Structure formats: structure tokens, C-alpha cells
Amino acid sequence: MTAPTKNGHALNERSRTLVAGPDRAGARAMLKAIGLTDDDLAKPLIGIANTWTEIGPCNFHLRLLAAEVRKGIKAAGGTPLEFNTVSISDGITMGTEGMKASLVSREVIADSIELVARGNMLDGVIALSACDKTIPGTIMALIRLNVPSLMLYGGTIAPGRYKDGNVDIVSVYEAIGAHSAGILSAEELKAIEDVACPGPGACGGQFTANTMAMISEIMGICPMGMADVPAVDPEKHNVAYRAGELIMQIVERDIRPSDVVTRQSLINAIAAAAATAGSTNAVLHTLAFAREAGIEFTLADIEEISKRTPVIADLRPTGKYVALDLYRAGGTRLVAQRMLDGKMLDGSTMTVTGRTLAEEAALCKETPGQQVIMPLDKPISPEGGYHILHGNLAENGSVVKLKGDEPMTHRGPARVFDSEPDAARAIQARQIKKGDVVVIRYEGPVGGPGMQEMLGVTAALVGQGLGRDVALVTDGRFSGGTRGLMIGHVAPEAMVGGTIGLLREGDIIEIDIAKRLLRVDLSDAELAQRRAEWQPIEPRYKSGVLAKYAKLVTQADDGAVTRV
């Protein structure tokens, strides 16, 4: 399949540098050693960037999907070449030092895919992702490479069942909190643990993975309708095969990430995430996409988008339903169609299928009687899930996710912790009281390094019955919703001199959602005196990948991307 693309280039033009001509006999000889033939090497070389790992359920099944992708590529006239990269599970590493590796892995994933694809002059790339950082990591790599490519999401996990109700990984963390409070027995905790994750797939609510999967479809880099299909659904194998065929069409049409990832598609993506009360990590990752693509996109844009976008999806963790329910209701296409009907999206943006967003959404089939996606005249909340707060405690911004029935103000004394484990121990010891503001600092991009996810902390407070009565503020990450005020991504962080690093035990912190305000009740003079006396803590890592990351990473309001 060497006919020219729509732009007049040969489909295999990039890979000719690697394998064509007498001087490339050495490269051909090595590739023949793995079973490739002259016929194989004459075809477009398509990379399958796989984030498979057997450490955790999210990516565990991607080897099986890769096999189907290979078949699709070969059937469509290409030569598939699979390679692997890393994956870190937030759910497994949560609450340990290992969690620091999670956000760092996003950069490593992007770097490694970029290196392999550039080094091997691949004509196209299809990236398989699943858990939290593999989705943005793969997309960042594709944006950098800007060769014909797409991302395929491995799909959601099925919910577990406990006492005739659905449970998921957040249920386990909430059960841990309930157990520490003496509300839940060890036997009940074990019973929930045993059934919460029944098989392969990414965490089942509108947590980071499913939020980013929806974003990838709305943005257009993942074919719409393919991310929705659950991991263990037999249809997922058909999806993978079709994705393999599609990548060859994308090469032929010369559709590149720069055609798909635009300012307007990012606006669409954040609007969809806000309308489904998705993970706040969507803020971090869309900012990163914008930085990789050289697109102007800021926290102010995200605030404006969310403010005009109602919440129309009743999804966990703030709601009732899981991603499997959304798929059965009509999936991302239904969300997009609702929002297009309300003029909340621009339907003219292009997707990797060659169809516009509006054309893709028009293919939706809503299940009669579904209760997951609300009618536009009956939104769950008049404003989207994301609220960007500023003030003397977050000069460059911070993020809180609200569904609409949470407390809108909080004023209370700071309980200050210089690490997530310190805060977790205090919560487990029942040292946090109603009205407190738990401050977890030195967990930002530089200080952590890597912005630890605080789901274990927030879920433990919910389990103790304090979810609505205690506020949390961190320069790390709160991605989920707990029906309380959990404010993350505070920038600038403590490690680089942000005001959060100046706080002392008992300082009064004020939160006002309507005013988009996060401040500490201290005078400018007092803050100036404290700043003059402040010294950062010693870097937690002085060598290795985490130390490199800390030296190169930007702040959360800039996407926490690495810069040279």
C-alpha cells in the first residue's frame, strides 16, 4: 500500500529513510531477524505504542487488544511494530511514596513513545492507553510527533457488587476510613476489598481515566465510540481491530494531531469534562496538551468554560452511575449530542475518523428511559464541575470540583502537614475535627515531586463522616469529588515559595466558592515577614528520575509539563 496520501506523499515516506536503499541493508537485515519480509518492509510501518503492564487491572488486557490492532493494520496494508512503555497505577500506589511516580510517569510515557517513533521513522502510530497517566502521556507524545496517529483507550472496569449495590475502588478507600472510625468491621472491609475490582479495566466512575477517555473522544484524537466500550466487553476486540484498520486510513488521509488538537477542540474537551463533573486532573492534562501543541489555553479559560456549562451527568464519584452505565445509556456521543443541542460545543472540529464532532455525535443512540444523562432543562447543577479559586493562598490559581450540593463556604483553622502520609496518619488517628482545614503541602510538582493524588485522604474523611464538614487544601492533587471542599493544584506550591508554605497551625483559612476565593486571614505585612523567614525543605530526591523531574517541571497552572 504505497499509493500517495491526499497531500501527494507516499504512505511509507517517513520509513523509507530507515529501510530503503542499498545503504539501509543493515537495518533491513536486523528487521528480517524478527520475521519481517521485503514485502513487509515495503509497506507503511505503523507503531503500536502499548502501555501494557500486569501490575494492576487498568492496562492488564492491552496485550490482547494489541493483537487485534495488529490484525487490523495488516488487513489494511500496513506493517505493525509493537513496543511498550511504562505505567504506574494511582490506585495501587495511593498513600505511599510510590504515588510520587505517577505524574512523573506521564512525562516518561510521552518521552519514550516520542523516542521510539522518531528513532524508527514510523509512518503512523496507534497508542494504547488505560489508566490515569497513560492517556495524557500517549496523547502528549502524539502531539509532539505530529504524524498520522490515534489513541485507543482500553475501557472501563465493571463495577463490583456488595450487598446488592455497586462498589468500586473509591468504595474501598471510603471503607478504610469507616473501618478506622470503628463504623465498619475488618470482615466487612475485607469483603468490599474482595469484590470492588472484578476484572480488567480502568476505575469505573468519572475518575481520571474515564474523564480523560471522554476528553480524548471529544477532542477527536480517539475515535468516538471506541473509548466507551468497557474493557471486558467482547465488542472491545472488534473495536481494536477497527482501530487498526482506521490508522491506515488516517495515514492515507494524512490526518495529524495538529489537525485535531486545536484551541477549539480543547475548549470542547473541558466543557464535556465539566458537564460530567469529571476529574480535576482534566485541568492539569488539557493544559499540558495545550503546552505541547503551542496553543494558548489557561486556567482562566477553564473557569469561563465551566461557568457556562451545566452538569448534566449523574456519574460517580459525586453521583450515582458508573462508566458502564454511561456506555449503556448512549455513551460519549449522547453527551456530545446533548451539549451540541444546547450550543455548548463547537461541532465543526475535526476528529481522526475524518468526520466532524457534530457528525460523530449525530450517530448517537440514546437508550430509552436512561437516567445517566439529564435533559438540558433539568441539569444537576447550573455550572460545570470545575471552579478555579484565587486569593493570597493561591496567587496563580487552584482547582475544586463541585457538583452543586456541596458547602459553598468554609472558614476554619489550618491543620498543617508537610506530606500526605503525615496527614493520613492524623486522619486515621481521628485527630481531625469538624470545621478544620487540612493543609497538605510540599506535595506539588517540584516539592513532592509529582503531585501525589489525595484520594485516600479524602475518602478516609468521607468514611469517618467528615466529608462535608472538613475542607482540604493541597499543592498536590484531589481529582475526585467527595461532596465537600477539596481544593488541589494550589499554585505556586510551597516548594517554590507559595503562600501555602508560610501557613502555621491554627491560621484561619477562608473559602468562598461564589467569590472564587481561597485566602488565609493574615495581613500582607505578616505574610511578608513569614516569607522573609521561610526556607524550603530539603529536596526529597537528589538523584534519579524524580530529581530530574523536579528540576525541569513547571507549576500546576502551566500543566506541570517538563521544560528544558
C-alpha positions as CSV (number, residue, x, y, z in Angstrom):
1,M,0.0,0.0,0.0
2,T,2.3,2.8,-1.3
3,A,-0.1,5.0,-3.1
4,P,0.2,8.7,-2.3
5,T,-1.6,10.3,0.5
6,K,-4.1,13.1,-0.1
7,N,-1.2,15.5,0.1
8,G,0.8,13.7,-2.5
9,H,3.3,12.0,-0.2
10,A,3.9,8.2,-0.2
11,L,2.2,6.4,2.7
12,N,5.6,5.0,3.7
13,E,7.6,8.1,3.1
14,R,8.9,8.5,6.6
15,S,10.1,4.9,7.0
16,R,11.9,4.9,3.7
17,T,14.7,6.8,5.4
18,L,15.1,3.8,7.7
19,V,14.7,0.8,5.4
20,A,15.0,1.8,1.7
21,G,18.1,1.7,-0.5
22,P,21.4,-0.2,-0.5
23,D,22.9,1.7,2.4
24,R,20.0,0.5,4.7
25,A,20.7,-3.2,4.2
26,G,21.9,-3.4,7.8
27,A,18.6,-2.1,9.1
28,R,16.7,-4.5,6.9
29,A,18.8,-7.4,8.0
30,M,18.0,-6.8,11.6
31,L,14.3,-6.4,11.0
32,K,14.3,-9.6,9.0
33,A,15.7,-11.3,12.1
34,I,12.3,-10.7,13.8
35,G,10.4,-12.3,10.8
36,L,9.7,-9.3,8.6
37,T,10.0,-9.8,4.8
38,D,10.8,-7.5,1.9
39,D,7.1,-7.1,1.3
40,D,6.5,-6.2,5.0
41,L,9.3,-3.6,4.8
42,A,7.8,-2.0,1.7
43,K,4.6,-1.2,3.4
44,P,4.0,1.7,5.8
45,L,5.5,0.9,9.2
46,I,2.9,1.5,12.0
47,G,3.9,1.7,15.6
48,I,1.7,0.2,18.3
49,A,2.7,2.0,21.5
50,N,1.4,-0.2,24.2
51,T,1.2,0.8,27.9
52,W,0.5,-2.8,28.9
53,T,1.5,-4.0,32.4
54,E,0.4,-6.8,34.6
55,I,0.7,-4.5,37.7
56,G,-2.9,-3.6,38.1
57,P,-6.2,-4.1,36.2
58,C,-6.3,-0.9,34.1
59,N,-3.8,-2.0,31.5
60,F,-3.7,-5.7,32.1
61,H,-5.7,-6.6,29.0
62,L,-3.9,-4.3,26.5
63,R,-1.8,-7.2,25.1
64,L,-5.0,-8.8,23.9
65,L,-6.2,-5.6,22.3
66,A,-2.8,-5.0,20.7
67,A,-3.1,-8.4,18.9
68,E,-6.4,-7.3,17.4
69,V,-4.9,-3.9,16.4
70,R,-2.1,-5.8,14.6
71,K,-4.6,-7.8,12.6
72,G,-6.4,-4.7,11.6
73,I,-3.3,-2.9,10.5
74,K,-2.1,-5.9,8.4
75,A,-5.5,-6.4,6.8
76,A,-5.4,-2.7,5.8
77,G,-2.0,-3.0,4.2
78,G,0.4,-1.9,6.9
79,T,3.2,-3.5,8.9
80,P,2.6,-3.3,12.7
81,L,5.5,-2.9,15.0
82,E,4.6,-3.1,18.7
83,F,6.6,-1.5,21.5
84,N,5.9,-1.0,25.2
85,T,6.3,1.8,27.7
86,V,5.7,2.2,31.4
87,S,2.6,2.5,33.5
88,I,2.1,3.5,37.2
89,S,-1.3,2.7,38.9
90,D,-2.6,5.5,41.1
91,G,-5.0,3.1,42.8
92,I,-2.2,0.8,43.8
93,T,0.4,3.3,44.8
94,M,-2.0,5.7,46.6
95,G,-0.9,6.8,50.0
96,T,2.7,5.6,49.6
97,E,6.0,7.0,48.3
98,G,5.3,5.2,45.1
99,M,2.5,7.6,44.3
100,K,5.1,10.3,43.5
101,A,6.0,8.3,40.4
102,S,2.5,8.6,38.9
103,L,2.5,12.1,37.4
104,V,6.2,11.7,36.6
105,S,5.3,8.7,34.5
106,R,3.2,10.9,32.2
107,E,6.4,12.6,31.0
108,V,8.3,9.3,30.8
109,I,5.5,7.8,28.7
110,A,5.4,10.8,26.4
111,D,9.2,10.8,26.1
112,S,9.6,7.1,25.5
113,I,6.9,7.0,22.8
114,E,8.4,10.0,21.1
115,L,11.9,8.5,21.1
116,V,10.8,5.2,19.7
117,A,8.7,6.7,17.0
118,R,11.3,9.3,16.0
119,G,14.1,6.8,16.2
120,N,12.4,4.3,13.9
121,M,10.9,6.8,11.4
122,L,7.4,5.3,11.9
123,D,4.8,6.3,9.3
124,G,2.0,6.2,11.8
125,V,1.3,5.4,15.5
126,I,-1.6,4.0,17.4
127,A,-1.2,4.3,21.1
128,L,-3.0,2.0,23.6
129,S,-3.8,3.6,27.0
130,A,-5.9,2.8,30.0
131,C,-5.0,4.1,33.4
132,D,-4.7,7.7,34.6
133,K,-1.3,8.9,33.2
134,T,-1.1,6.7,30.2
135,I,-3.9,8.5,28.5
136,P,-2.4,12.0,28.7
137,G,1.1,10.6,28.3
138,T,0.3,8.9,25.0
139,I,-1.6,12.0,23.7
140,M,1.3,14.3,24.6
141,A,3.6,12.0,22.6
142,L,1.3,12.0,19.5
143,I,1.1,15.8,19.7
144,R,4.9,16.1,19.7
145,L,5.4,13.6,16.9
146,N,2.5,15.1,14.7
147,V,2.5,12.0,12.4
148,P,-0.8,10.3,11.4
149,S,-1.9,8.7,14.7
150,L,-4.7,7.9,17.1
151,M,-5.1,6.9,20.8
152,L,-7.2,3.9,21.8
153,Y,-8.5,3.6,25.4
154,G,-8.7,0.2,26.9
155,G,-12.0,0.8,28.6
156,T,-13.6,0.9,32.0
157,I,-13.7,-1.8,34.6
158,A,-17.1,-3.3,35.5
159,P,-18.4,-2.3,38.9
160,G,-18.2,-4.8,41.8
161,R,-21.2,-5.9,43.7
162,Y,-21.6,-5.8,47.5
163,K,-24.9,-6.3,49.4
164,D,-26.9,-5.7,46.2
165,G,-25.1,-2.4,45.4
166,N,-22.3,-1.3,43.1
167,V,-18.9,-0.7,44.6
168,D,-15.5,0.5,43.1
169,I,-12.0,1.4,44.2
170,V,-13.3,4.6,45.9
171,S,-15.7,2.4,47.9
172,V,-12.6,0.6,49.3
173,Y,-10.9,3.8,50.4
174,E,-14.1,5.0,52.0
175,A,-14.4,1.7,53.7
176,I,-10.9,2.1,55.1
177,G,-12.0,5.4,56.6
178,A,-15.1,3.8,58.0
179,H,-13.0,1.0,59.5
180,S,-10.6,3.4,61.2
181,A,-13.7,5.2,62.7
182,G,-15.0,1.9,64.1
183,I,-18.0,2.1,61.8
184,L,-17.1,-0.9,59.6
185,S,-15.7,-4.2,60.8
186,A,-12.4,-5.8,59.4
187,E,-14.5,-8.5,57.9
188,E,-16.7,-6.0,56.0
189,L,-13.7,-4.1,54.8
190,K,-12.2,-7.4,53.5
191,A,-15.5,-8.3,51.8
192,I,-15.6,-5.0,50.0
193,E,-11.9,-5.3,49.0
194,D,-12.5,-8.7,47.5
195,V,-15.3,-7.6,45.1
196,A,-14.6,-4.0,44.3
197,C,-12.4,-4.7,41.2
198,P,-13.8,-7.7,39.5
199,G,-11.5,-7.8,36.4
200,P,-9.5,-5.8,33.9
201,G,-10.3,-2.1,33.1
202,A,-9.7,1.4,34.5
203,C,-11.5,2.7,37.6
204,G,-15.2,2.7,36.8
205,G,-16.5,6.2,37.8
206,Q,-15.9,9.5,36.1
207,F,-12.4,9.4,37.7
208,T,-9.3,10.5,35.8
209,A,-9.2,7.6,33.3
210,N,-12.8,7.8,32.1
211,T,-12.7,11.6,32.2
212,M,-9.6,11.6,30.0
213,A,-11.1,8.9,27.8
214,M,-14.1,11.2,27.2
215,I,-11.9,14.1,26.6
216,S,-9.9,12.1,24.0
217,E,-13.1,11.4,22.1
218,I,-14.5,14.9,22.3
219,M,-11.1,16.3,21.3
220,G,-11.0,13.9,18.4
221,I,-7.7,12.0,19.0
222,C,-9.6,8.8,19.9
223,P,-12.3,7.6,17.6
224,M,-15.7,8.4,19.1
225,G,-17.5,5.4,20.4
226,M,-14.3,3.3,20.8
227,A,-13.3,4.5,24.3
228,D,-16.8,3.9,25.6
229,V,-16.7,0.2,25.2
230,P,-15.9,-1.5,28.5
231,A,-12.6,-3.5,28.9
232,V,-14.3,-6.9,29.2
233,D,-17.0,-6.4,26.6
234,P,-16.4,-8.8,23.7
235,E,-17.0,-5.8,21.4
236,K,-13.7,-4.3,22.6
237,H,-11.8,-6.7,20.5
238,N,-13.8,-5.7,17.4
239,V,-13.1,-2.0,18.3
240,A,-9.3,-2.8,18.5
241,Y,-9.4,-4.4,15.0
242,R,-11.3,-1.5,13.5
243,A,-8.8,0.9,15.1
244,G,-6.0,-1.0,13.4
245,E,-7.8,-0.6,10.0
246,L,-8.5,3.1,10.8
247,I,-4.9,4.0,11.4
248,M,-4.2,3.1,7.8
249,Q,-7.0,5.4,6.6
250,I,-5.6,8.1,8.8
251,V,-2.1,7.7,7.2
252,E,-3.7,7.7,3.7
253,R,-5.7,10.9,4.5
254,D,-2.6,12.4,6.3
255,I,-4.7,13.4,9.4
256,R,-2.3,14.6,12.1
257,P,-2.8,15.6,15.7
258,S,-2.3,19.2,14.7
259,D,-5.5,18.9,12.6
260,V,-7.4,17.6,15.7
261,V,-5.9,19.1,18.8
262,T,-6.8,22.8,18.4
263,R,-7.8,25.5,20.8
264,Q,-11.5,24.9,20.0
265,S,-11.2,21.1,20.5
266,L,-9.6,21.8,23.9
267,I,-12.5,24.1,24.8
268,N,-14.9,21.3,23.7
269,A,-13.0,18.8,25.8
270,I,-13.0,20.8,29.0
271,A,-16.7,21.6,28.5
272,A,-17.6,17.9,28.3
273,A,-15.5,17.1,31.3
274,A,-17.2,20.0,33.3
275,A,-20.6,18.8,32.2
276,T,-19.9,15.3,33.5
277,A,-18.2,16.5,36.8
278,G,-15.1,14.8,35.7
279,S,-11.7,14.6,37.5
280,T,-9.8,17.8,38.2
281,N,-6.8,16.1,36.6
282,A,-8.5,17.0,33.3
283,V,-7.5,20.6,34.1
284,L,-3.8,19.6,34.5
285,H,-3.7,17.4,31.4
286,T,-5.5,19.7,29.0
287,L,-3.2,22.5,30.0
288,A,-0.3,20.0,29.2
289,F,-1.8,19.3,25.8
290,A,-2.0,23.0,25.1
291,R,1.6,23.5,26.1
292,E,2.8,20.6,23.8
293,A,0.8,21.9,20.9
294,G,1.8,25.6,21.4
295,I,-1.8,26.6,22.0
296,E,-2.8,29.5,24.3
297,F,-5.0,27.9,27.0
298,T,-5.2,28.9,30.6
299,L,-7.0,28.4,34.0
300,A,-9.0,31.5,33.1
301,D,-10.3,29.8,30.0
302,I,-11.2,26.7,32.0
303,E,-13.1,28.8,34.6
304,E,-15.0,30.6,31.9
305,I,-15.9,27.3,30.1
306,S,-17.1,25.6,33.3
307,K,-19.1,28.5,34.5
308,R,-21.3,28.5,31.4
309,T,-21.6,24.7,31.3
310,P,-24.2,22.9,33.4
311,V,-23.5,19.5,35.0
312,I,-25.8,17.0,33.1
313,A,-24.3,13.6,34.0
314,D,-25.0,11.8,37.3
315,L,-21.7,9.9,37.5
316,R,-19.5,8.6,40.3
317,P,-17.8,9.8,42.5
318,T,-20.2,12.7,43.1
319,G,-23.2,10.9,41.5
320,K,-24.8,7.5,41.2
321,Y,-23.8,5.9,38.0
322,V,-20.5,4.4,36.6
323,A,-18.9,4.5,33.2
324,L,-20.6,1.2,32.2
325,D,-24.0,2.8,32.8
326,L,-23.0,5.8,30.6
327,Y,-22.0,3.4,27.8
328,R,-25.4,1.6,28.1
329,A,-27.2,5.0,28.1
330,G,-25.6,6.2,24.9
331,G,-22.0,7.0,25.7
332,T,-19.9,10.0,24.9
333,R,-21.9,10.5,21.7
334,L,-25.0,11.2,23.8
335,V,-23.1,13.7,26.0
336,A,-21.8,15.4,22.9
337,Q,-25.3,15.5,21.2
338,R,-26.9,16.9,24.3
339,M,-24.3,19.6,24.5
340,L,-24.4,20.4,20.8
341,D,-28.2,20.8,21.1
342,G,-27.5,23.3,23.9
343,K,-24.8,25.1,21.8
344,M,-22.2,24.2,24.4
345,L,-19.8,22.7,21.9
346,D,-18.5,23.6,18.5
347,G,-19.4,20.7,16.3
348,S,-17.1,21.8,13.4
349,T,-13.9,20.4,15.0
350,M,-12.2,17.6,13.1
351,T,-11.7,14.0,14.5
352,V,-9.3,11.3,13.5
353,T,-12.2,9.5,11.7
354,G,-12.3,12.3,9.2
355,R,-15.8,13.3,10.5
356,T,-16.5,16.4,12.5
357,L,-17.6,16.2,16.1
358,A,-21.1,17.0,15.1
359,E,-21.2,14.2,12.5
360,E,-19.9,11.8,15.1
361,A,-22.4,12.9,17.7
362,A,-25.3,12.6,15.2
363,L,-24.6,8.8,15.3
364,C,-25.7,8.5,18.9
365,K,-28.4,6.1,20.1
366,E,-29.9,7.1,23.4
367,T,-31.3,4.2,25.4
368,P,-35.0,4.9,26.2
369,G,-35.5,5.7,29.9
370,Q,-31.8,6.2,30.7
371,Q,-31.2,8.3,33.8
372,V,-27.5,8.9,33.5
373,I,-27.5,12.0,31.2
374,M,-30.1,14.6,32.2
375,P,-32.2,16.7,29.8
376,L,-30.8,20.2,29.3
377,D,-33.8,21.8,31.0
378,K,-33.1,19.7,34.1
379,P,-29.4,20.0,34.9
380,I,-27.9,18.6,38.1
381,S,-26.1,21.9,38.5
382,P,-26.3,25.2,36.5
383,E,-22.5,25.4,36.5
384,G,-19.9,22.9,35.5
385,G,-17.8,20.8,37.9
386,Y,-14.6,23.0,37.9
387,H,-14.2,26.1,39.9
388,I,-10.9,28.0,39.8
389,L,-10.1,29.8,43.0
390,H,-7.6,32.6,43.6
391,G,-6.5,34.7,46.6
392,N,-3.5,35.2,48.7
393,L,-3.3,31.4,49.3
394,A,-3.4,30.6,45.5
395,E,-2.0,33.5,43.6
396,N,-1.8,31.6,40.3
397,G,-5.0,29.5,41.0
398,S,-6.3,26.3,42.5
399,V,-9.0,23.9,41.5
400,V,-12.0,22.4,43.2
401,K,-14.6,20.1,41.7
402,L,-18.2,20.6,42.8
403,K,-21.4,19.0,41.7
404,G,-23.7,21.7,43.2
405,D,-24.9,20.5,46.5
406,E,-21.7,20.9,48.5
407,P,-21.0,23.6,51.1
408,M,-20.2,26.9,49.3
409,T,-18.2,28.5,52.1
410,H,-15.9,27.3,54.8
411,R,-13.8,29.2,57.4
412,G,-11.7,27.3,59.9
413,P,-8.3,26.7,61.4
414,A,-5.5,25.2,59.4
415,R,-4.2,21.8,60.3
416,V,-0.8,21.8,58.5
417,F,1.0,18.8,57.3
418,D,4.2,18.7,55.2
419,S,3.4,15.5,53.5
420,E,0.4,13.3,52.5
421,P,1.4,10.4,54.8
422,D,1.6,12.8,57.8
423,A,-2.0,13.9,57.1
424,A,-3.2,10.3,56.5
425,R,-1.8,9.3,59.9
426,A,-3.6,12.1,61.6
427,I,-6.9,11.3,59.9
428,Q,-6.6,7.6,60.8
429,A,-5.9,8.6,64.4
430,R,-9.1,10.7,64.4
431,Q,-7.2,13.9,65.1
432,I,-9.1,15.9,62.5
433,K,-12.3,17.6,63.8
434,K,-15.3,19.2,62.3
435,G,-14.5,22.7,60.9
436,D,-10.8,22.0,60.4
437,V,-9.0,22.9,57.1
438,V,-6.5,20.1,56.4
439,V,-3.5,21.6,54.6
440,I,-1.2,19.2,52.8
441,R,1.9,20.9,51.3
442,Y,5.2,20.1,49.8
443,E,3.4,17.7,47.5
444,G,3.4,19.9,44.4
445,P,5.2,19.2,41.1
446,V,8.6,20.2,42.5
447,G,8.1,19.5,46.2
448,G,6.6,16.1,46.0
449,P,7.9,15.8,43.5
450,G,5.0,14.7,41.3
451,M,1.8,15.9,42.9
452,Q,0.5,12.9,44.9
453,E,-3.2,12.1,44.5
454,M,-5.1,12.5,47.8
455,L,-8.0,10.2,47.2
456,G,-7.0,8.0,50.1
457,V,-7.1,11.0,52.4
458,T,-10.4,12.4,51.1
459,A,-12.1,9.0,51.1
460,A,-11.0,8.3,54.6
461,L,-12.6,11.6,55.8
462,V,-15.8,10.6,54.0
463,G,-15.7,7.2,55.7
464,Q,-15.4,9.0,59.0
465,G,-18.5,11.1,58.2
466,L,-16.5,14.3,57.9
467,G,-16.6,14.8,54.1
468,R,-18.8,17.9,54.2
469,D,-17.5,19.3,57.5
470,V,-13.8,19.4,56.8
471,A,-12.0,21.3,54.0
472,L,-8.8,20.2,52.4
473,V,-6.2,22.4,50.6
474,T,-3.1,21.0,48.9
475,D,-0.5,21.8,46.3
476,G,-0.8,18.2,45.3
477,R,-3.9,16.7,43.6
478,F,-7.5,16.0,44.6
479,S,-9.1,14.5,41.5
480,G,-12.3,13.1,42.7
481,G,-15.4,14.6,44.4
482,T,-16.5,13.9,47.9
483,R,-19.4,16.3,48.3
484,G,-17.0,18.6,50.2
485,L,-14.5,21.3,49.6
486,M,-11.3,19.5,48.5
487,I,-9.0,22.1,46.8
488,G,-6.0,21.0,44.9
489,H,-3.4,22.1,42.4
490,V,-2.6,25.2,44.5
491,A,-0.1,27.3,42.6
492,P,2.5,28.4,43.3
493,E,3.4,25.4,45.5
494,A,5.1,25.5,48.9
495,M,8.5,24.3,47.5
496,V,8.9,27.4,45.2
497,G,7.7,29.9,47.8
498,G,3.9,29.8,47.5
499,T,1.9,31.2,50.4
500,I,0.8,27.6,51.3
501,G,4.4,27.1,52.5
502,L,4.0,30.0,55.0
503,L,1.0,28.7,56.9
504,R,1.1,27.8,60.5
505,E,-1.1,25.6,62.6
506,G,-4.3,27.4,63.6
507,D,-4.1,30.1,60.8
508,I,-7.7,30.9,59.7
509,I,-8.4,29.9,56.1
510,E,-11.4,31.2,54.2
511,I,-13.0,29.5,51.2
512,D,-15.8,31.2,49.2
513,I,-16.9,29.4,46.1
514,A,-19.2,32.1,44.8
515,K,-16.4,34.6,45.1
516,R,-13.8,32.0,43.7
517,L,-11.8,32.9,46.8
518,L,-9.1,31.0,48.7
519,R,-7.2,33.0,51.3
520,V,-5.6,33.0,54.7
521,D,-6.7,35.6,57.2
522,L,-3.3,37.2,57.6
523,S,-2.1,40.7,56.8
524,D,0.3,41.5,53.9
525,A,2.8,42.6,56.5
526,E,2.6,39.3,58.4
527,L,2.9,37.3,55.2
528,A,5.9,39.4,54.1
529,Q,7.6,38.7,57.4
530,R,7.0,35.0,57.2
531,R,8.2,34.9,53.6
532,A,11.5,36.6,54.7
533,E,12.0,33.9,57.3
534,W,10.9,31.0,55.1
535,Q,13.2,28.2,53.9
536,P,12.2,25.4,51.7
537,I,12.5,21.8,52.9
538,E,15.4,19.7,51.6
539,P,14.6,18.1,48.2
540,R,13.3,14.6,48.8
541,Y,15.3,13.2,45.9
542,K,18.7,14.4,44.9
543,S,19.4,11.9,42.0
544,G,17.5,9.8,39.6
545,V,14.3,10.4,37.6
546,L,12.4,12.2,40.4
547,A,15.2,14.7,40.9
548,K,15.4,15.3,37.2
549,Y,11.7,15.9,37.0
550,A,11.8,18.3,40.0
551,K,14.4,20.5,38.2
552,L,12.5,20.6,34.9
553,V,8.8,20.7,35.9
554,T,6.6,23.7,35.7
555,Q,3.8,24.6,38.1
556,A,0.3,23.1,38.0
557,D,-1.3,26.1,36.4
558,D,1.1,25.5,33.5
559,G,0.2,21.8,33.2
560,A,3.1,20.5,35.2
561,V,5.0,19.8,32.0
562,T,8.8,19.5,31.8
563,R,10.7,22.2,30.2
564,V,14.4,22.4,29.2
